[in-house]
Amino acid sequence: MDLDHAREFVRVNHHAILHTFRADGSPQMSPVACGVDDDGFVVVSTRETAMKTKNLKRDARASLETFRVLRASNLALLESIPEKLWDNYGTHQERGKETVTHIVSMYAGHDLNHLRQVEAIVKGT
């Protein structure tokens, strides 16, 4: 995933977890609303007196875990689907019959692929 795709993702997915570091190095995670400003920077909701702001002033490392939040929401939704419905299907005009099981498997693999890409970007590899 390149930066333009990441920015577009944040433009349409406004809920995230901001991961900052306390003075002792331990993590602090804060739910935030986020967006992209006119200059292409990701902006998050906060206050000057918030711990996340103080953490960032001291240590600028942070990661938006938007994928994690969305993935958790999707998993909760999928876990609510009764087992008997997983074989229900629709017909794709190019690929033919696609069951709920098949579609979820495709999305899960796609999701995990993007998570690996984001991790690589964060690590600078």
N, C-alpha and C positions, 0 to 999 in steps of 0.2 A: 504494500500500500504506500503510495507516495503522499506528500504533504497535501496536495490538492484534494485527493480522495479523503484524507483524514479530516480536512476542513469541512468538506461537504457533509461528511458523516455527522460532525458536531453541529452543523447548521440545521440539521433535521432531527437530531437526537439531543435534546436539551437537558437531560438528567444524567448526572455523572457522580462519581465518587472522586474527590480530590485527595490524593495521598501525599501528605507532607511528613516531615520528620521533626520530632520534638528535640529539645536541646540534648537529651540523653541518647539520641539516635533511634529511639523507638518510633514506630509508625503512628501517625494519626490520620484517620480517614474521616472525611466530612462529606455528606451529601451536598451537592451544589447544583445550581442551574448554570448552564454554560451556553455560550454562543460564539460567533466569530465576528470581530469588528471589521470596519471598512478597510483596515490595513492588513487583514488576514490573520490577526492574532486571536488565539482562543482567549476568551474572557470568562471569568467565573464570578458568581455572586459571593460577596463577602463584605465585611465591615473592617474598618481600620483596627478596631480593638479585638477582633476575632483571633483565636489561637492560630488558625491556619494562616492568617496574614502575618502574624509574628513569626511563625515557623518559616514562611517563605522569605521573609526579610533576612533571616539568619542563615537559611540554607535553601537555595533556589530550586533544588531538585524536587520535582513533583510529577505525578503521573495521573492523568485522567483515566479512570477505569470505566469508561462508558460501556465498553464491550461487556465487562463483568456484570454491570448492573442490568443491561439489556438481556444478557444470557440468563441471569437468575430469573428475570421476569418470564422469559420464554420457557424456561424449564418448569416453572410453576404452572404455566398454562398447559404445557404438554402433559405434566403429571396429572392434570385434572381430566384428561380425555379418557373415557372408559375403554378398556381393552378391546371390546367388541367393535369399536369404531376405527381401529387402526388399519383394518383391511378395506375400509371404504375407499373409493377411488373416483377420480375424475379422468377425463380424456384430454391429454395435451395434443394439440393439432399436429405437432411434429413427432413427439415421442410416444404417443399412444397412452395406454392405461398407466396411471400413476397413483399408487396407494398413499395413504397418509404416512405409513411407515417409510416408504421410499422417499417421499418428499422431505420428511424430517431427517432422514439419514443424509440426504444431499445437503440440506441446510446446516446440519451439525458439522459435517466435514468442511463446508465453506467457512463457517464461523471459526472453527479451530485453525484453519489455514490463515485467516486474517489475524487471529490472536498471535500466532507465531511471527507473522510479518511485523506486527506492532512491537512485539518483544525484541525482535532483531533491530528495529529502528531505534528503540530506546537504548539498547546496548551498543549501538553504533557499528553493527556488523552488516 
